[in-house]
Amino acid sequence: MRSEAHVEITDHSDLLRVVEEVRRSGQPCILSRDHEPIAVISPVRRTTRARQPSEADLAATYSAAGGWKDVVDVARFKRENRRQKRVAGRPPVEL
């Protein structure tokens, strides 16, 4: 994968004006010369930080631990799961 070229535009007032408009609008802009498209300027998508879980979130998660105990027979579940993997679930393909 090629990396993008970085060009400083601080001293290019016309280009800086276009770039600021792209940032403000959030829409890409096609640059052209003599009615021929040459390049596209598109806004950079900012990544958002993951929200840190609150104490209530953590407490709810911890309270769910072991919630299926004595509800599901784990040995039976594993046996059934292995059995289902051996059973063909789709009709055979005819070529």
N, C-alpha and C positions, 0 to 999 in steps of 0.2 A: 504494500500500500504506500503510495506517495504521500508525503506530508505537504501541507499547505504552505505557500510562501507568505511570509509576513512582511507587509509594507507599511511603513510609518506615514500617516497622512496628515499630520499636524499642520504642515506648511502648505497644503493644497486646499485652498478655501472652497473651490467649486466641488471637489470630490468630497470634502468633509461635509458640505451642506447635503449632498445626496445621501451620504452614509448616515447622517443624523436623521434624515427623513425615513430611511429604511428602519432604523432603530425605533423611531417613534411609532411608525405605522405597523411594524411587525411583518410587513409584506416585502417579498423580494423585488428587486429592480433590475431590469435588463439594460445594460450599457450598450450603445450602438454607435457606429460611425458610418455615415452615408447610408443610413437606413439598413445597415447590416449588423445584426446582433453580434457582439464580441464577448461579453462577459455578463455574469449575473452576480449581483450583490444580494446576499440574503442575511437576515439577522441571525446572530448566534443565539442558540437556545440555551438558556441558563438552567443549570441543574438545581433542583431544590434539595435542601438537606432533609434527610429522613427525620421525622419527628421522634424525639426521645420519649419512650414510654413513661407514663406517669406512675406514681405509686399505686393508684387505683387499677391501672392497666396490669401492672405486675401482680397485684393481689388477685385479680380475676383470673389471670393465667395460672398462677400457683394453685388457686382453689379448684381448678379443673383437673389437676393432676390426680390420677387414680379414680377418676369419675366413672370409668367403665369396669372397675374392679367388681368381680362377682356378677357382672351383667353378661359378659361375653366369656364363653369357654375358649380360652386361647388355644389349647391343643386341638379342639374340634375345628376352630377357625383355620389353623395351619393345615390340617388334613384336607379340609374342603378346598382351600386355596390351591394346594398341590394337585388335587383331583381335577379341578377346573382347568389348570394349565395343561393337563394331558388330553382333555377333551377338545376335539376340533370344533371351533365355534363358527366356522364359515363353510359353505358348500365347496366342494372341490372345483378347481378351475379346469375347464375343458378347452384345449387348444385345437 
